[in-house]
Amino acid sequence: MVYLVELWESIRDFLGTGGDVLYVVMGALFLMWVLMIERYWFLTGVFPKLKKQIISNWDARQDTTSWYAHKIRDAWISEANEKLNARILLIKTCVAICPLIGLLGTVTGMIAVFEIMAVQGTGNPRLMASGISMATIPTMAGMVAALSGMFFASRLESRVRRAKEKLVDSLPHH
């Protein structure tokens, strides 16, 4: 319990040092990870049942060679593909937007530095350092968030692609 309190205090201090933009980075990061966890859950828990159902429906068909049967097969594959790719674009958007949010933090931090310089002059380096810190921390946080998401999003995409290929291979195309 003490560890969690210390962890929360460290996070709060980090957020305070980087400014309000870090809350937006944190929100985008949270959304991205919730969506990726949901997609992994779908791939491992829901899709295998859906795939089994599609295969059993195909095997139950008497006609698997006609043009009509091929169109039904293609429609089932297309529906499964749509379910597999759901929210992937949103995940990729979250990955792409994290560095941009960090860049917004850089701009707002530099504005704070220039305001301090305008009011106090350049004689107080401690005040300027806090503004520069406020400018660089959101950029770093946005980049780290994007890098963590980029790796797992690409792995997720490859798993989705493999799952679709396995489904297509499971449905004989006579």
Order of alpha helices (4+ residues) and beta strands (2+ residues): alpha-alpha-alpha-alpha-alpha-alpha
